Amino acid sequence: MPKISQKRRYINDLCQIASTELIWSTNSNTRDGWQEFDDIVDEILLTEAIRYIVPRNPVPKSDQWYRNVLPDYNDDLFRKFLRVSRLNFGRILLMIQDHHVFRSNSSKKQTPVDKQLAITLYKLGNDGSSNSIHNVAAVFGIGGGGSVMLIIERVLKAILSLEHNYIRWPDENERANIELFMGDKLPKCIGYIDGSHIPLDEAQLDDPESYFTRKQRYAIHLQAVCDNDRIIRNIFIGYPGSVHDARVYSNSEIGIRPESFLTNGQWIAGDSVYAVSDFMITPFRNNATAGTASQRRAFNKYFSKYRVNIECVFGIMKETFGSLKGLRIRVDKQRGHKLACDWIMACCILYNIIKPTLPAIIVEDLGEEDHEMPEATRGNDRKRIGLFNFITGKLALQ
């Protein structure tokens, strides 16, 4: 239901009083009654003519912090506020500064590109109330919320133009090199896939129930594939949080046409929510029958040691860009959903750009695997059984 402003409520109250006064004046036909009615009508017309009935007190703003304080920070403090090193800030600025989105079509001059980038990185990197649009406007000394969002959308558009340079599926030669490296570990494994929920701080305007996850939060689904270096190689963003990982995969390009991504027996590793196929291998669930129970546990532990790379990617990315822990975006069909997806995509691109300078973290296998579910296979289980025999033999020699 639309929110009624204080001004509109006041006018509605005056109209009710005027109606009562009109009835009373008509019945009594006294001069005082009609004068009271005329005064109320004048008050209604005056209130309609003014924009606000409550004085507007703009938040004091100053760009002193950006101009005089931030430049004196050491690299650790600089990274704390803008989430990237000073060197990476300069690199990203060089990549986007000539994008056409920063060329004004009017006489009004844009905020300098470096400041627009700093504002966007600050917003991407923080969550919670301290990251509100009005706080950001105050810290950087710019206009109100509309100006901040215009700047952010502008910078996101420039960052998204870098997607094909920084999120690329490995070509045939690169996949051959990955095969060579993985030959004595997980033969023919090219990468690791998983889904992650990007929580939304507000309920959606359209079909909010579909965004509600098992963890009782609204969220958008992010599917990603990474390599051994924890570089993101493929992403698929936009499904509501209630949709199962396996269904998201089956509707993504890599799930629909896996043979376009994987050749010569290559495959990707996923957790057990996915169906086993010639292109996807997962750990065994509890009702599997291959080998002994202890052998299957050993296989799963060994397998997950590599598959956890994608969990590390999600963990590092959310720690670096804290807004991914709770997007403060109202999602609707017309605009908000696209903005949320662009926001997530930009964080993925930036992650790949700054990945060489990010700290390595160790993450235990965070996959929410339901081992009680029956084994799901697409085709036969031949490839996984072959891998199981390879790993079981390898572990027996250790």
C-alpha positions in Angstrom: 0.0 0.0 0.0 1.5 3.4 -1.0 2.9 5.5 1.9 0.8 8.7 2.6 3.0 11.7 3.2 2.5 14.0 6.2 1.4 16.7 3.9 -1.3 14.6 2.3 -2.6 13.4 5.8 -2.9 17.0 6.9 -4.9 17.9 3.8 -7.2 14.9 4.3 -7.8 16.0 7.9 -8.6 19.6 6.7 -11.0 18.2 4.1 -12.9 16.2 6.8 -13.1 19.3 9.0 -14.3 21.4 6.1 -17.0 18.9 5.2 -18.3 19.0 8.8 -18.1 22.8 8.9 -20.0 23.0 5.6 -22.9 20.8 6.9 -23.0 22.9 10.1 -22.9 26.2 8.3 -25.7 25.2 5.9 -27.9 24.2 8.7 -27.2 27.2 10.9 -26.7 29.7 8.1 -24.5 31.9 10.4 -21.8 34.3 9.1 -19.3 32.9 11.6 -19.8 29.3 10.3 -19.2 30.3 6.7 -16.1 32.4 7.7 -14.7 29.3 9.4 -15.4 27.2 6.3 -13.7 29.8 4.1 -10.6 29.8 6.4 -10.3 26.0 6.2 -10.5 26.1 2.4 -7.8 28.8 2.3 -5.6 26.6 4.5 -6.1 23.7 2.1 -5.2 25.8 -0.9 -2.1 27.2 0.8 -1.0 23.7 1.9 -1.4 22.4 -1.6 0.7 25.2 -3.0 3.8 24.5 -0.8 6.1 21.5 -1.3 6.7 20.6 2.3 4.9 21.3 5.5 7.9 20.2 7.6 11.1 22.2 7.2 13.7 20.2 5.2 17.0 20.0 7.0 19.7 18.7 4.6 22.4 16.5 6.0 25.6 18.6 6.3 28.1 17.5 3.7 31.8 18.0 3.1 34.4 16.4 0.8 37.2 17.2 3.2 37.6 13.5 4.1 38.0 12.5 0.4 40.2 15.4 -0.6 42.4 15.7 2.5 42.2 12.7 4.7 41.9 9.6 2.4 45.1 10.6 0.4 47.1 10.5 3.6 46.0 7.0 4.6 48.5 4.1 4.4 47.6 1.3 2.1 45.9 -0.8 4.8 43.6 2.0 5.8 42.9 2.9 2.2 41.9 -0.7 1.5 39.7 -0.7 4.7 37.5 2.0 3.3 37.6 1.4 -0.5 38.2 -2.4 -0.4 41.1 -2.2 -2.9 44.7 -1.2 -2.7 45.8 2.2 -3.9 47.5 0.5 -6.8 44.4 -1.4 -7.8 42.3 1.7 -7.5 44.6 3.4 -10.0 44.4 0.3 -12.3 40.6 0.2 -12.2 40.4 4.0 -12.8 42.6 3.6 -15.9 40.3 0.8 -17.2 37.0 2.8 -16.9 37.8 6.5 -17.1 37.4 6.8 -20.8 34.0 5.0 -20.9 31.3 7.0 -22.7 29.1 7.0 -19.6 31.4 9.6 -18.0 30.9 12.1 -20.9 28.2 14.6 -19.9 25.5 15.4 -22.5 24.5 18.6 -20.7 26.2 21.7 -19.5 26.3 20.3 -15.9 29.7 18.9 -15.1 30.0 15.4 -13.7 31.8 14.5 -10.4 35.4 13.6 -11.3 35.7 9.9 -12.3 38.1 9.0 -9.5 35.6 10.3 -6.9 32.7 8.4 -8.6 34.8 5.2 -8.5 35.7 5.8 -4.8 32.0 6.4 -3.9 31.0 3.1 -5.7 33.8 1.1 -4.1 32.8 2.4 -0.7 29.2 1.4 -1.3 30.1 -2.0 -2.7 32.5 -2.7 0.2 30.2 -1.9 3.2 27.0 -3.2 4.6 24.6 -2.1 7.3 23.2 1.3 8.2 26.6 3.0 7.9 26.4 2.3 4.2 23.1 4.2 3.7 22.9 6.4 0.6 22.6 9.6 2.8 25.7 8.6 4.8 27.7 8.1 1.7 26.5 11.5 0.3 27.6 13.2 3.5 31.0 11.4 3.7 31.9 12.4 0.1 30.3 15.8 0.1 27.9 15.3 -2.9 24.2 15.7 -3.4 21.5 13.5 -1.9 20.5 9.9 -2.5 19.6 10.5 -6.2 23.1 11.7 -7.0 24.7 8.8 -5.2 22.6 6.2 -7.1 23.3 8.0 -10.4 27.0 7.8 -9.8 26.9 4.1 -8.7 24.8 3.1 -11.7 27.2 5.0 -14.0 30.3 3.3 -12.5 28.6 -0.2 -12.5 28.0 0.2 -16.3 31.6 1.0 -16.9 32.8 -2.0 -14.8 30.4 -4.3 -16.6 32.0 -3.4 -19.9 35.1 -5.2 -18.6 33.3 -8.5 -18.2 34.6 -10.3 -21.3 38.2 -9.3 -20.3 38.0 -10.6 -16.8 35.4 -13.4 -16.7 36.4 -15.8 -19.4 36.0 -19.5 -19.9 39.4 -21.2 -20.5 39.9 -21.9 -24.2 41.0 -25.3 -25.5 44.8 -24.7 -24.8 44.2 -23.4 -21.3 41.9 -26.3 -20.5 44.7 -28.6 -21.7 47.1 -27.0 -19.3 44.6 -27.4 -16.5 44.2 -31.0 -17.4 48.0 -31.5 -17.2 48.1 -29.9 -13.7 45.1 -31.9 -12.5 46.3 -35.2 -14.0 47.5 -36.7 -10.7 44.8 -35.1 -8.6 41.3 -35.0 -10.2 42.0 -36.1 -13.8 40.1 -34.1 -16.4 38.6 -31.7 -13.8 38.5 -28.2 -15.2 36.8 -26.3 -12.4 34.4 -26.1 -9.4 30.8 -25.0 -9.4 28.4 -23.9 -6.7 25.6 -21.6 -5.9 25.5 -18.8 -3.3 22.6 -16.7 -2.0 23.2 -12.9 -2.1 20.8 -11.7 0.7 18.5 -8.7 0.2 17.7 -6.4 3.1 14.2 -5.6 1.9 11.3 -7.7 0.7 10.7 -7.5 -3.0 7.8 -5.6 -4.5 7.0 -8.4 -7.0 6.5 -12.0 -5.9 8.5 -11.7 -2.7 7.8 -15.3 -1.7 9.9 -16.6 -4.6 13.0 -14.8 -3.2 12.6 -16.3 0.3 15.3 -18.9 1.1 15.4 -21.9 3.5 17.4 -19.6 5.8 14.4 -17.3 6.1 16.0 -14.4 4.1 15.2 -12.8 0.8 18.0 -13.4 -1.7 19.1 -13.6 -5.3 21.0 -16.6 -6.6 24.6 -16.4 -7.8 26.1 -19.5 -9.6 29.8 -19.4 -10.3 32.5 -21.7 -11.6 36.1 -21.1 -10.6 39.5 -22.7 -11.4 42.3 -23.9 -9.2 43.6 -20.4 -8.8 40.2 -19.3 -7.5 39.6 -17.1 -10.5 35.9 -16.9 -11.5 35.5 -18.4 -15.0 31.7 -18.4 -15.4 28.7 -16.8 -13.7 25.0 -17.0 -13.9 23.0 -14.4 -11.8 19.4 -13.6 -11.2 17.2 -16.5 -10.1 15.2 -15.9 -6.9 16.6 -17.4 -3.7 14.0 -20.1 -3.4 15.2 -21.9 -6.6 17.3 -25.0 -6.0 20.9 -25.0 -7.1 20.3 -27.9 -9.5 17.5 -26.2 -11.3 19.5 -23.0 -11.6 22.4 -25.0 -13.2 20.0 -26.8 -15.6 18.8 -23.5 -16.9 22.2 -21.9 -17.2 24.2 -21.9 -20.4 26.8 -24.3 -19.0 24.0 -26.6 -17.9 22.1 -26.5 -21.2 25.2 -26.8 -23.4 28.0 -28.4 -21.4 29.6 -29.8 -24.5 30.4 -26.2 -25.6 32.4 -25.7 -22.4 33.9 -29.1 -21.7 35.5 -31.5 -24.3 37.5 -34.7 -24.5 36.1 -36.1 -21.2 36.5 -32.9 -19.2 34.2 -32.2 -16.3 33.5 -29.8 -13.4 33.1 -30.7 -9.7 30.0 -29.8 -7.7 28.4 -30.7 -4.4 25.9 -33.5 -4.1 22.8 -31.3 -4.8 23.7 -31.6 -8.5 23.0 -34.6 -10.7 26.0 -36.7 -11.7 26.6 -36.7 -15.5 29.4 -37.0 -18.0 30.1 -33.3 -17.4 29.5 -33.1 -13.6 30.9 -35.2 -10.8 29.8 -34.9 -7.1 30.5 -36.6 -3.8 28.6 -39.7 -2.9 25.4 -39.5 -0.8 24.6 -41.8 2.1 22.6 -44.2 0.0 25.4 -44.8 -2.6 26.7 -48.4 -3.1 30.1 -48.0 -4.6 32.9 -49.6 -2.6 32.7 -49.6 1.2 31.3 -46.8 3.4 34.8 -45.9 4.6 36.1 -45.7 1.0 33.2 -43.4 0.1 33.9 -41.2 3.1 37.6 -41.0 2.1 36.6 -40.2 -1.5 34.3 -37.4 -0.4 36.9 -35.9 1.9 39.5 -36.0 -0.8 37.1 -34.7 -3.5 35.9 -31.8 -1.3 39.4 -30.7 -0.6 39.5 -29.4 -4.2 35.8 -28.5 -4.6 36.0 -26.2 -1.6 37.8 -23.7 -3.9 34.5 -22.3 -5.0 33.4 -21.8 -1.4 36.6 -19.9 -0.8 35.8 -17.6 -3.7 32.4 -16.8 -2.3 33.8 -16.2 1.2 36.6 -13.9 0.0 34.3 -12.0 -2.3 31.7 -11.4 0.4 34.4 -10.3 2.9 35.9 -7.9 0.3 32.6 -6.5 -0.9 30.5 -6.5 2.3 27.4 -5.2 0.5 27.0 -8.8 -0.8 26.1 -9.8 2.8 22.9 -7.8 2.5 22.0 -5.8 -0.6 20.1 -2.6 0.3 18.2 -2.6 -3.0 14.5 -2.9 -3.4 13.9 -5.4 -6.1 11.1 -5.0 -8.7 10.6 -6.3 -12.2 11.2 -2.9 -13.9 14.5 -1.8 -12.5 15.6 -3.1 -9.1 16.2 -6.7 -10.2 18.6 -5.6 -13.0 20.4 -3.2 -10.7 20.9 -6.0 -8.1 22.2 -8.4 -10.8 24.5 -5.6 -12.2 25.8 -5.0 -8.6 26.6 -8.6 -8.1 28.2 -9.0 -11.5 30.4 -5.9 -10.9 31.6 -7.4 -7.6 32.6 -10.6 -9.5 34.5 -8.6 -12.1 36.3 -6.5 -9.5 37.1 -9.7 -7.5 39.0 -11.1 -10.5 40.8 -7.9 -11.2 42.2 -7.6 -7.6 42.4 -11.4 -6.9 46.3 -11.5 -7.1 46.5 -9.1 -4.1 43.7 -10.6 -2.0 44.7 -12.6 1.1 44.3 -16.4 0.8 41.9 -17.9 3.3 41.2 -21.5 4.2 37.5 -22.5 4.2 36.1 -25.8 5.4 33.6 -27.3 2.9 30.6 -25.1 3.4 28.4 -26.9 0.9 24.9 -27.5 2.2 24.7 -31.0 0.9 21.7 -33.1 1.7 23.3 -36.6 1.9 19.9 -38.1 2.7 18.6 -37.4 -0.7 18.7 -40.3 -3.2 21.5 -40.3 -5.7 20.7 -38.2 -8.8 22.3 -39.1 -12.1 21.9 -37.9 -15.6 23.0 -40.9 -17.7 25.3 -43.5 -16.0 27.7 -43.2 -13.2 30.6 -44.5 -15.1 32.9 -41.5 -14.9 32.5 -41.0 -11.1 33.1 -44.8 -10.5 36.3 -44.4 -12.6 37.4 -41.4 -10.5 36.4 -43.3 -7.3 38.7 -46.2 -8.3 41.5 -43.8 -9.2 41.3 -41.9 -5.8 40.8 -45.1 -3.8 43.9 -46.6 -5.3 45.9 -43.4 -4.8 44.9 -43.2 -1.1 45.8 -46.9 -0.6 49.4 -46.1 -1.6 49.7 -43.3 0.9 
